[in-house]
């Protein structure tokens, strides 16, 4: 299941905008130049990367660009190629720029959406909904390259990218549902969820500075109006759409506050670093709710209920979809959570699973049974086996 109709020039631009290593750009530039950093390859770099419209509007880190230019120039010189004056000039200007201690810059993620994913988006959202979802394959986010600047909410993490890819292939899990994201950070998942026809989408974080940056990122991606920083209210008065940004402090949140979200689907990436405050929040959000719609609107899935809805081709695994719950007969709906995490510490994961079980919740690892096609070049160099997606919910009986 590869990415189709993607040129090397597009991959080169995407690698630059998402600030992939200089070695990746050099490899792609060599592909363009027939094995060397030729004059044509350098000209392509100038046009597709350094003069890219997205980069000119949302510049990447100066230190990163300077390092890329340095490596390209050195490689071209070592290969005996004449280096373009424009590349020398750009490097000279950047070399004279002092590196900022806490540098904030823009990173643009390119989604190379395969035909299989587009087909499923069309089936779920219709032609118009599919076009709305994929018309902008680029997601631009303001980030910080300094982990001491603010907090982890200013970084893009692999688990967040993987979760975005997951819902892009499984839009039926959120379409028409009231969705809540915990620890939204830069907003990479929120941007995509906003395009998948959720009935309501609330993005939360505990840090006010992260929420300010989140709102900025949503505004530059055309989702929110670029104004207002009051994240304590239950309704974002500056937002005419169905997307809200709200502060949620896990340690002090009350059940009344959690109920006010009225969430049917909860998502989150890389949240289990400290399960102690997280699990009570999940337990409160996932409590069965009285259904005012007349029938269950949430999926209630066990491993045995997973069904294969597409045939396999060329030995590839067919798409696996969950059946929908019919409700429990008492007018209750059962929310569900999808959590992605990069497994950095097995002990922490085991503690999370144990606490989830003690809270009366059920947890299913759906990573392998619901594996989406790859559409993110930024994850190509990452060991995907380190990322797991867990489905968490209260049993209905």
C-alpha positions in Angstrom: 0.0 0.0 0.0 2.4 2.7 -1.2 1.9 6.4 -1.9 0.9 6.8 -5.5 1.6 9.6 -8.0 4.1 11.3 -5.7 7.1 12.9 -7.5 10.6 13.1 -6.0 10.3 16.8 -6.1 7.2 16.6 -3.9 9.0 14.3 -1.5 11.9 16.8 -1.4 9.7 19.7 -0.6 7.8 17.8 2.0 11.1 16.7 3.7 12.3 20.3 3.8 9.0 21.7 5.2 8.9 19.1 8.0 12.6 19.7 8.8 13.8 16.1 8.1 17.5 15.5 8.4 19.9 17.1 5.8 20.9 13.6 4.8 17.3 12.9 3.7 17.3 16.0 1.5 20.7 15.2 0.0 19.5 11.7 -0.9 16.3 13.1 -2.6 18.3 15.8 -4.3 20.6 13.2 -5.7 17.6 11.3 -7.1 16.6 14.5 -8.8 20.1 15.1 -10.2 20.7 11.6 -11.5 22.9 10.6 -8.5 24.7 13.9 -7.8 23.9 17.3 -6.5 23.9 18.7 -10.1 23.0 22.2 -11.1 19.5 21.0 -11.9 19.2 19.4 -8.5 20.4 22.7 -6.8 17.9 24.7 -8.9 15.1 22.3 -7.8 16.2 22.8 -4.2 16.0 26.5 -4.6 12.5 26.5 -6.1 10.9 23.6 -4.2 12.4 24.3 -0.8 14.1 27.6 -0.2 11.6 29.6 -2.3 8.6 27.4 -1.4 5.5 29.5 -0.9 4.7 27.7 2.4 8.2 28.2 3.7 8.3 31.9 2.7 5.1 32.4 4.8 5.8 30.0 7.6 9.6 29.8 7.9 11.4 26.8 9.3 14.2 27.1 11.9 17.0 29.3 10.7 19.5 26.9 12.3 17.9 24.0 10.4 18.0 25.8 7.1 21.6 26.9 7.6 22.6 23.3 8.4 20.8 22.0 5.3 22.5 24.6 3.1 25.9 23.9 4.6 25.6 20.2 3.9 24.2 20.6 0.4 27.1 23.0 -0.5 29.7 20.8 0.9 28.3 17.7 -0.8 28.1 19.5 -4.2 31.7 20.7 -3.8 32.9 17.2 -2.9 31.2 15.9 -6.0 33.0 18.5 -8.2 29.8 20.4 -8.9 29.6 24.2 -9.4 27.5 25.6 -6.5 24.9 28.2 -7.4 25.6 31.7 -6.1 22.1 31.9 -4.6 22.9 29.0 -2.3 26.2 30.6 -1.2 24.3 33.9 -0.6 21.6 32.3 1.5 24.1 30.5 3.6 26.1 33.6 4.2 23.1 35.6 5.4 21.9 32.8 7.7 25.5 32.3 9.1 25.5 35.9 10.3 22.1 35.4 12.1 22.5 34.6 15.8 20.9 31.4 16.8 18.0 32.0 19.2 18.1 30.1 22.5 14.4 29.3 22.3 13.7 29.3 18.6 10.1 29.0 17.5 9.5 28.3 13.9 7.0 26.6 11.5 7.0 23.0 10.5 4.8 21.8 7.7 3.7 18.2 7.6 2.9 16.7 4.1 0.3 13.9 4.0 0.8 11.8 0.9 -2.7 10.3 0.8 -2.9 7.0 -1.0 -5.8 6.1 -3.3 -7.1 3.5 -0.8 -7.5 6.2 1.9 -9.2 8.6 -0.6 -11.6 5.8 -1.6 -12.6 5.2 2.1 -13.0 8.9 2.7 -15.3 9.1 -0.2 -17.4 6.2 1.1 -17.7 7.7 4.5 -17.9 11.5 3.8 -19.1 11.6 0.2 -17.4 13.3 -2.7 -17.7 16.8 -1.2 -16.5 15.7 2.2 -13.6 13.8 0.8 -12.5 16.8 -1.3 -12.8 19.1 1.8 -10.7 16.7 3.8 -7.8 16.2 1.3 -7.8 19.6 -0.6 -5.1 20.7 1.7 -2.6 17.9 2.3 -0.2 20.3 4.1 -0.6 21.0 7.9 1.6 23.9 9.1 2.3 24.2 12.8 4.2 26.6 14.9 6.6 24.6 17.1 9.6 25.1 19.3 12.9 23.3 18.8 13.9 24.0 22.4 12.3 21.5 24.9 12.9 24.1 27.7 10.6 26.5 25.9 7.2 26.2 27.4 6.6 22.4 27.6 6.1 19.3 25.5 3.0 20.9 23.9 5.2 22.8 21.5 6.6 19.7 19.8 5.2 17.3 17.2 5.4 13.7 18.4 5.4 10.5 16.3 2.3 9.2 18.2 0.3 12.3 17.2 1.3 11.8 13.5 0.3 8.1 13.7 -3.0 8.9 15.3 -3.7 11.5 12.5 -2.9 8.9 9.9 -5.2 6.4 11.8 -8.3 8.6 11.8 -7.7 9.7 8.2 -8.2 6.1 7.2 -11.0 5.5 9.7 -13.1 8.6 9.5 -16.2 6.6 10.4 -14.9 6.4 14.0 -15.5 10.2 14.4 -18.0 11.3 11.7 -21.1 12.6 13.4 -19.7 12.2 16.9 -18.9 14.7 19.6 -15.1 14.3 20.0 -12.7 15.4 22.7 -8.9 15.4 22.5 -6.8 15.3 25.6 -3.4 16.9 25.5 -3.9 18.5 22.1 -0.4 20.2 22.0 0.4 21.7 18.6 -2.9 20.5 17.2 -1.7 18.0 14.5 -4.6 15.6 15.3 -7.1 18.4 15.8 -6.5 19.8 12.3 -7.4 16.5 10.7 -10.3 15.7 13.0 -11.8 19.1 12.1 -12.0 17.9 8.5 -13.7 14.6 9.2 -17.2 15.8 9.9 -17.3 15.5 13.7 -20.5 16.9 15.1 -18.4 18.7 17.7 -14.7 18.9 18.4 -13.2 20.1 21.7 -9.4 20.3 21.9 -8.0 20.6 25.4 -4.7 21.1 27.1 -3.6 22.0 30.7 -1.1 24.7 29.7 -2.5 28.1 28.7 0.6 28.9 26.7 0.2 25.7 24.7 -3.5 26.6 24.1 -2.5 30.0 22.8 -0.1 28.3 20.4 -2.8 25.7 19.5 -5.3 28.4 18.6 -2.6 30.1 16.4 -2.0 26.8 14.6 -5.8 26.2 14.1 -6.1 29.7 12.7 -3.3 29.4 10.2 -4.9 26.2 9.0 -8.2 28.0 8.5 -10.1 26.4 11.3 -10.5 29.1 13.9 -10.6 32.9 13.8 -7.2 34.3 14.9 -8.5 36.1 18.0 -9.4 35.5 21.6 -7.4 33.6 24.3 -10.1 32.8 26.9 -10.0 29.0 27.3 -11.9 28.8 30.6 -15.4 29.2 29.1 -17.6 26.3 28.0 -18.1 27.9 24.7 -15.5 29.6 22.5 -17.3 32.8 21.6 -14.7 33.6 18.9 -15.3 30.5 17.0 -18.3 30.2 14.6 -17.6 26.6 13.8 -18.0 23.4 15.8 -14.4 23.4 17.1 -13.5 24.7 20.6 -10.3 25.1 22.6 -10.6 24.6 26.3 -8.3 24.3 29.3 -8.6 21.0 31.2 -6.5 20.5 34.3 -6.5 16.7 35.0 -5.5 17.1 38.7 -8.5 19.3 39.6 -11.2 18.4 37.0 -14.6 17.6 38.5 -17.1 15.1 37.2 -19.4 18.0 36.4 -16.7 19.6 34.2 -16.0 16.3 32.4 -19.8 15.7 31.8 -20.0 19.2 30.3 -17.9 18.0 27.3 -20.6 15.4 26.4 -17.9 13.5 24.6 -18.7 10.4 22.6 -15.2 9.8 21.3 -12.0 10.7 23.2 -8.6 10.7 21.6 -5.1 11.4 22.8 -1.4 10.8 21.9 1.5 10.1 24.2 -0.5 10.6 27.4 0.5 7.7 29.6 3.8 9.1 30.8 2.0 9.6 34.1 -1.1 7.3 34.4 -2.1 8.5 37.9 -4.0 11.6 36.8 -4.9 10.3 33.4 -6.9 7.2 34.3 -9.4 9.0 36.6 -10.0 11.5 33.7 -10.6 8.7 31.3 -12.9 6.9 33.7 -14.9 10.1 34.2 -15.2 10.9 30.5 -16.1 7.3 29.5 -18.9 6.9 32.0 -22.1 5.6 30.3 -24.4 8.5 29.5 -28.2 8.8 29.1 -28.8 9.0 25.3 -30.9 11.9 24.3 -30.7 10.9 20.6 -32.8 7.8 21.0 -30.1 5.2 20.0 -26.5 4.6 20.7 -24.2 6.8 18.8 -20.9 5.3 20.0 -19.1 2.2 18.9 -18.9 -0.5 21.5 -16.4 -3.0 20.2 -14.7 -6.1 21.6 -12.0 -8.0 19.8 -14.4 -10.7 18.6 -16.7 -8.1 17.0 -14.0 -6.8 14.6 -15.0 -7.7 11.1 -13.1 -7.6 7.9 -15.0 -5.4 5.4 -12.7 -5.6 2.4 -11.0 -8.3 0.5 -7.2 -8.8 0.5 -5.2 -8.1 -2.5 -1.6 -9.2 -3.2 -1.4 -10.7 0.3 -2.2 -7.4 2.0 -4.4 -7.3 5.0 -7.9 -6.1 4.3 -9.5 -3.2 6.2 -10.9 -4.0 9.6 -13.9 -2.1 10.8 -15.8 -2.2 14.1 -19.4 -3.0 14.2 -21.7 -0.4 15.9 -23.4 -1.0 19.2 -27.2 -1.1 19.2 -27.2 0.2 22.8 -27.8 -1.6 26.0 -31.6 -1.3 26.0 -31.6 1.2 28.8 -31.1 4.3 26.7 -27.4 4.5 27.6 -24.5 5.2 25.3 -20.9 4.1 25.9 -18.2 6.5 24.9 -14.9 5.2 23.6 -11.3 6.4 23.7 -8.5 5.9 21.2 -5.1 6.5 22.6 -1.8 6.3 20.7 1.5 6.1 22.5 5.1 5.5 21.7 6.3 2.8 24.1 9.4 4.3 25.7 9.0 2.6 29.1 7.4 -0.8 29.3 6.9 -0.4 33.1 4.8 2.8 32.6 2.7 1.0 30.0 2.1 -1.9 32.3 1.1 0.5 35.1 -1.4 2.2 32.8 -2.9 -1.1 31.7 -3.2 -2.2 35.4 -4.8 1.1 36.5 -7.3 1.0 33.6 -8.3 -2.6 34.6 -8.8 -1.6 38.2 -11.0 1.3 37.1 -13.4 -1.2 35.5 -12.4 -0.2 32.0 -11.7 -2.6 29.1 -8.6 -2.0 26.9 -7.9 -3.5 23.5 -4.8 -3.1 21.4 -6.0 -2.4 17.9 -2.7 -1.5 16.4 -2.3 -4.6 14.2 -6.0 -5.2 13.4 -6.7 -1.6 12.3 -3.4 -0.7 10.7 -3.9 2.2 8.2 -1.9 2.7 4.9 1.2 4.8 5.3 0.8 8.4 4.2 3.4 10.2 6.2 7.0 10.4 4.9 7.9 11.9 8.3 7.3 8.5 9.9 9.4 6.6 7.4 12.5 6.8 9.6 10.6 5.9 12.8 10.1 2.4 14.1 6.3 2.1 13.8 6.3 -1.0 16.0 7.1 1.3 18.9 3.7 3.0 18.6 0.5 1.3 19.8 -3.1 2.3 19.6 -5.4 1.3 22.4 -9.2 1.4 22.5 -10.5 2.0 26.0 -14.2 1.8 27.1 -16.6 0.5 29.8 -18.1 -2.9 29.0 -21.8 -2.6 28.3 -22.7 -5.7 30.3 
